[in-house]
Structures are given as structure tokens and as C-alpha cells.
Amino acid sequence: MERLISIGVRVASFRILIVGSFLLSWPSIANAQGEDGLRAERNLQVIAEMLPGRFDNANQSYFDSRLKEPAAEQHPRFHTTIKRIKSPEIGEYVFSATFVEQTEGERTEQFLYSLAVNDDGWSVRMKIYAQTDTGDHGSGTYLSNCDILWLEEAGQFRASQANDNCQTGSHITLAREMLLSEDALWVKFRHDSRRYYTMERARSFSCYLDVPGVGGGRDIPYKRYQIPTIHDRGGEVWTTLDDGSEISIRLQNIRWPMNNLKNIFTRHSFVIYINKREGDKTEEITYAWTAPDAQRIGVNLKWMLVNCFMINNENVTPFFKTEPRLQE
């Protein structure tokens, strides 16, 4: 028995020696541990992909009013566009952020966000600049002590102010805190005591409007009006018809913060609204809805047809059963 154990030990040692020699003779495996990067380097790459987009808090603004929140706590509507730009004098990961308050005055503020790995190796530091050049190679004035730090948490990234000494000046949309997920960007502004602004990520659609709404293969003359772009977080476009009247198309991906009937669960919906305006009179014509992730929506009222889509029929990839989806 002792002899068998001794032989087993020698065989096992021999196997370990062979495996160890193999690993040492394979440079990419032997050196892989020494090539490990920082956690923040990876998070920076992910944030850089997630941050660009169009965001809008139309849902929040509408439901604050509908739920009769206290006036001081109701959120005005903001539309936010963030895009990556080239600005090597500022940094490698630079983004232009435009905040437009959807009021009669449409106040607009623009910032540059410059992201880099923080000295601690764990967080991503975002420096904020008041943008002075709106071109593709933006420039701006650095807002000292207004940096915020991004950290990964459950299913999202959270950014918090690095210190309390930020001098905000007159900037109403200077970020104090942010949350970023695949679906939304939440922002707390430094001059604003309200809870987070919920900026939901918008998808881009194109539409056309036909008058009349021909269907069933009938050969009837019609006039087509093109709407090149509209987003699904409250985007609205007015089109003037040949008779002088105006038709509004509005797309809204609705996320219900409450149920709209007792003892039921209200599901989210993607809705298209059609309104008509003649002179000072505006009329609600109709609306229709479908699933929130739908990539097409339309309505045919016979005297008018509207069709909105993320991929038009000229560019769609032919398919047998399952329609291909556009990933945004």
C-alpha cells in the first residue's frame, strides 16, 4: 500500500511538472497576469459607450402634474443630447452635452464632459467645462471644483460630486449627481433641490403622412409628406398640408409610475398621437398604442395615414419569420 501511494505521489508530481513547464513555455499565458488593467479603465470604456444619446424627461414632467405633486417638486421638461467629440487639448474621452428646457423661452446650456481614470484607479473622474465652441472640436472654460466621480454599482453607474467647493455661477443644469443605465440618465442639478430628473433614452424614428390614407391596394392618388426624424420620448412634429391645416405627430414611450385603474397592473406603452390645427383651433384627432419596444407604429384614418418606423421598407433586411431589430 505504501508503495502504491509513493508511486501515485511521483506520478502526480510529474504531471504538475509537465503542466508547469507547458505554462512557462507559453508566453501569453505566463504573462497574462502582468497585463491586468485597472477596474476604472474598463468602466471608462463602458461609460463612453453608454453616455452618448438623446434623453428626455417628458414622462416625468407629465406625470408630476397628473399626480398633483407639490408645485415646487414638479420637474420642468428638459431634452438632453450628448455626443462624443474630438477635443485633444481637453482629453481623449470628451463629450458635448446640451440641455434644452422645453419652455417658451427654451433655455439652452452646453457643457463639455471630459472623462479619465481617476488617481485612485477605481473611479472615473469627469471634469466639466462650460462649452464656448459648439463645433465638432469643442472648447470650453473649466469649472474648477465641479468634478464628479463615476463608480459602478448594481446594473448602472453613479456619479457624485468630488467636493463641495464648486462655484456654479449662473449654470442651471450643472450636474451634481448622475445615474447612468442602458435605459436612462438621471441628473440632479446643483441649483435644484428637486429629486432626480429622469431623462429616458430616446429612439429615433422617421415618419410619413399620406392624404388621403389609401389602403387595400386601391389605386387612388395621394400626397405624401415626409417627416425625416422624430424621437419617441415626447418628440412632436407639425406638418402643413396643402389646404393650410396643420397635422401634429407625437411619439411617446410611456412608462407608468402608477396604475390607471384600481386592482389592475398598467403596462407600459408606445403611443402615437395625432392632432390637427386650423388657425387658433387645435383638435385631438386620435391616438394608438403598441408594445414599448416596437420599432414601427402607425394609424390609418382613411382621410389620412401616418406610418412611423426605425427602419423603412427600402432598407430593411428581408426575413422569413422574425423581423430583424435595429439596435440603438
C-alpha positions in Angstrom: 0.0 0.0 0.0 2.8 2.4 0.9 4.5 1.6 -2.4 1.3 2.4 -4.3 0.9 5.7 -2.5 4.6 6.6 -3.3 4.1 5.8 -7.0 0.9 7.9 -7.0 2.7 10.9 -5.5 5.5 10.6 -8.0 3.0 10.4 -10.9 1.1 13.5 -9.6 4.3 15.4 -9.2 5.4 14.5 -12.7 2.1 15.7 -14.1 2.4 19.0 -12.2 5.9 19.4 -13.5 4.8 18.9 -17.1 1.8 21.3 -16.8 4.0 23.9 -15.1 6.7 23.6 -17.8 4.0 23.9 -20.5 2.6 27.1 -19.0 6.0 28.7 -18.6 6.8 27.8 -22.2 3.6 29.6 -23.4 4.4 33.4 -23.1 0.8 34.7 -23.5 -0.4 32.6 -20.6 2.6 33.1 -18.4 2.4 36.9 -18.8 -1.4 37.4 -18.7 -1.5 38.2 -15.0 1.0 41.0 -15.6 -1.2 42.6 -18.2 -4.2 43.2 -16.0 -5.5 46.7 -16.2 -7.4 48.9 -13.7 -11.1 48.5 -12.9 -11.7 52.1 -13.8 -10.1 51.7 -17.3 -12.8 49.1 -18.2 -15.6 51.2 -16.7 -14.4 54.3 -18.6 -14.8 52.3 -21.9 -18.3 51.2 -20.9 -19.4 54.7 -19.8 -18.0 56.2 -23.0 -20.4 53.9 -25.0 -23.4 54.4 -22.8 -23.3 58.2 -22.3 -24.0 59.4 -25.8 -27.6 59.6 -26.9 -30.8 61.7 -26.7 -32.6 61.8 -23.3 -35.9 63.4 -22.3 -37.9 63.6 -19.1 -41.3 64.1 -20.8 -42.8 61.2 -18.9 -41.7 62.6 -15.5 -42.9 66.1 -16.3 -46.3 65.0 -17.4 -47.0 62.6 -14.5 -45.7 65.1 -11.9 -48.6 67.3 -13.0 -51.1 64.4 -13.4 -50.3 63.1 -9.9 -50.6 66.6 -8.5 -47.1 66.7 -7.0 -46.5 69.9 -5.0 -45.7 72.7 -7.4 -42.1 73.2 -6.1 -41.4 69.5 -6.7 -42.7 69.2 -10.2 -40.0 68.8 -12.8 -39.9 71.1 -15.8 -39.2 69.2 -19.1 -35.7 69.0 -20.4 -34.4 67.5 -23.6 -30.7 66.4 -23.4 -28.3 65.5 -26.2 -24.9 64.0 -25.5 -22.4 63.2 -28.2 -18.7 62.4 -28.3 -16.4 65.0 -29.9 -12.7 65.4 -30.7 -11.0 67.8 -28.4 -7.4 66.6 -27.8 -6.4 69.7 -25.9 -9.0 68.7 -23.2 -8.8 64.9 -23.3 -9.3 61.6 -25.1 -12.9 61.0 -23.9 -14.7 64.3 -24.4 -18.5 64.7 -24.8 -20.7 67.7 -25.7 -23.9 67.8 -23.5 -26.7 70.1 -24.5 -29.6 70.7 -22.1 -32.7 72.4 -23.5 -35.6 73.4 -21.2 -38.8 72.8 -23.1 -40.5 76.1 -22.2 -41.5 79.1 -24.3 -38.0 80.6 -23.9 -36.3 77.2 -24.5 -33.3 78.0 -22.3 -30.2 76.1 -23.5 -27.0 75.3 -21.8 -24.0 73.4 -23.2 -21.2 71.7 -21.4 -18.2 69.6 -22.2 -17.6 66.4 -20.2 -14.0 65.1 -20.1 -13.7 61.6 -18.6 -10.5 59.9 -17.5 -9.3 57.3 -15.0 -9.1 58.8 -11.5 -5.9 58.6 -9.5 -7.4 56.0 -7.2 -7.8 53.5 -10.1 -11.3 52.7 -9.0 -13.4 55.7 -10.1 -13.7 57.7 -13.4 -13.3 61.4 -13.0 -15.5 63.7 -15.1 -14.3 67.3 -15.5 -17.0 69.7 -16.6 -16.4 72.7 -18.9 -18.8 75.5 -19.9 -18.8 75.0 -23.7 -17.8 78.1 -25.6 -17.5 76.5 -29.1 -20.3 74.4 -30.4 -18.4 72.9 -33.3 -17.1 69.3 -33.6 -13.9 70.3 -31.9 -15.4 72.0 -28.8 -13.6 74.2 -26.4 -14.7 75.5 -23.1 -13.9 77.1 -19.7 -13.1 74.6 -17.0 -15.4 74.8 -14.0 -13.0 74.2 -11.1 -14.0 72.1 -8.1 -17.1 70.8 -10.1 -15.7 67.4 -11.0 -17.9 64.4 -10.3 -16.7 60.8 -9.9 -18.3 57.7 -11.6 -18.4 54.4 -9.8 -20.1 51.1 -10.9 -23.0 49.9 -8.8 -25.8 47.3 -9.3 -26.7 47.5 -13.0 -25.7 51.1 -13.5 -23.1 53.8 -12.9 -23.4 56.5 -10.3 -21.6 59.8 -10.3 -21.2 62.0 -7.2 -19.6 65.4 -6.6 -15.9 65.2 -5.8 -16.1 68.1 -3.3 -18.4 70.8 -2.1 -16.5 73.8 -3.4 -18.0 74.1 -6.9 -18.8 77.7 -7.9 -21.7 77.2 -10.2 -22.3 80.7 -11.3 -25.5 81.0 -13.4 -25.5 77.5 -14.8 -28.9 75.9 -14.1 -28.1 72.5 -15.5 -24.7 71.9 -13.9 -24.7 68.3 -12.7 -24.2 67.5 -9.1 -25.1 63.8 -9.3 -25.8 61.4 -12.2 -27.0 57.8 -12.7 -26.5 56.1 -16.0 -28.1 52.9 -17.2 -28.8 51.4 -20.6 -32.3 53.0 -20.5 -31.9 56.4 -18.9 -29.8 59.2 -17.4 -30.8 60.6 -14.1 -29.5 64.0 -13.1 -29.5 66.2 -10.0 -28.6 69.8 -10.8 -26.6 71.9 -8.3 -29.1 74.8 -8.3 -32.1 72.5 -8.0 -33.5 70.9 -4.8 -35.8 68.5 -6.7 -35.2 64.8 -6.8 -33.5 63.3 -9.8 -34.6 64.4 -13.3 -35.4 61.1 -15.1 -34.1 61.5 -18.6 -35.2 58.5 -20.5 -33.1 57.4 -23.5 -34.9 58.2 -26.8 -35.1 56.2 -30.0 -35.1 58.0 -33.4 -37.9 57.4 -35.9 -38.8 58.6 -39.4 -42.5 59.0 -40.5 -44.6 59.8 -43.5 -48.1 61.2 -43.6 -50.4 60.4 -46.6 -53.5 62.3 -47.6 -55.8 60.5 -48.1 -55.0 57.3 -46.3 -55.0 54.8 -49.2 -55.3 51.1 -48.2 -56.4 47.7 -49.5 -54.3 48.1 -52.7 -56.7 50.7 -54.2 -55.3 52.9 -56.9 -56.1 56.3 -55.5 -53.9 59.4 -55.9 -52.5 60.7 -52.6 -49.9 63.3 -51.4 -47.1 62.1 -49.1 -45.4 64.3 -46.6 -42.1 63.2 -45.1 -41.0 63.6 -41.5 -37.3 62.9 -41.5 -36.7 62.5 -37.8 -38.7 62.4 -34.6 -37.9 60.8 -31.2 -40.1 58.6 -29.0 -39.8 60.4 -25.7 -42.3 63.1 -26.5 -41.0 64.2 -29.9 -43.5 66.2 -31.9 -43.5 67.5 -35.5 -46.1 69.7 -37.1 -46.7 69.4 -40.9 -48.6 71.9 -43.0 -50.9 70.3 -45.6 -51.8 71.7 -49.0 -55.1 73.0 -47.6 -53.3 75.1 -45.0 -54.2 73.0 -42.0 -51.5 71.5 -39.8 -51.1 67.9 -38.5 -49.1 67.1 -35.5 -47.4 63.7 -35.0 -46.2 63.0 -31.4 -44.5 59.8 -30.3 -44.3 58.9 -26.6 -43.0 55.8 -24.9 -45.0 55.9 -21.7 -43.7 54.4 -18.5 -46.5 54.4 -16.0 -45.5 55.4 -12.4 -48.9 54.3 -11.2 -51.8 52.2 -12.4 -54.6 53.9 -14.2 -57.4 51.6 -12.8 -57.9 50.1 -9.4 -56.7 46.5 -8.8 -55.0 46.2 -12.2 -51.4 46.5 -13.3 -50.9 49.0 -16.1 -48.3 48.0 -18.7 -46.0 50.5 -20.4 -47.0 51.5 -24.0 -45.6 53.1 -27.1 -48.1 55.7 -28.2 -48.7 57.8 -31.4 -50.8 60.9 -31.0 -52.4 62.8 -34.0 -53.6 66.4 -33.6 -54.9 68.9 -36.1 -54.6 72.7 -36.0 -56.6 75.2 -38.1 -56.0 78.8 -37.2 -56.3 79.1 -33.4 -58.2 75.9 -33.1 -56.4 72.6 -32.2 -58.3 69.3 -32.3 -57.2 66.0 -30.8 -57.8 63.5 -33.7 -56.8 60.1 -32.4 -54.1 58.0 -30.8 -53.0 54.4 -31.0 -50.6 52.3 -29.0 -48.4 49.2 -29.1 -45.7 47.4 -27.1 -42.9 49.7 -25.8 -40.1 48.0 -27.8 -42.0 48.2 -31.1 -39.9 49.6 -33.9 -42.9 50.6 -36.1 -46.2 52.3 -35.3 -49.0 53.8 -37.5 -52.6 54.6 -37.9 -54.9 54.9 -40.9 -58.0 57.2 -40.6 -58.8 56.8 -44.3 -58.7 60.6 -44.9 -55.1 60.5 -43.6 -52.5 57.8 -42.9 -49.4 58.0 -40.7 -46.6 55.5 -40.6 -43.5 55.8 -38.3 -40.5 53.4 -38.3 -37.0 52.9 -37.2 -36.1 51.1 -40.4 -38.0 51.9 -43.6 -39.1 49.2 -46.1 -36.4 50.3 -48.6 -33.6 49.4 -46.1 -35.0 46.5 -44.1 -33.2 43.2 -44.4 -35.5 40.6 -46.0 -36.5 37.9 -43.4 -38.6 34.7 -43.3 -40.3 34.8 -39.9 -38.5 37.1 -37.4 -38.1 40.7 -38.3 -34.6 42.0 -37.6 -34.3 44.6 -34.9 -32.3 47.8 -35.0 -30.0 48.0 -32.0 -29.6 51.6 -30.7 
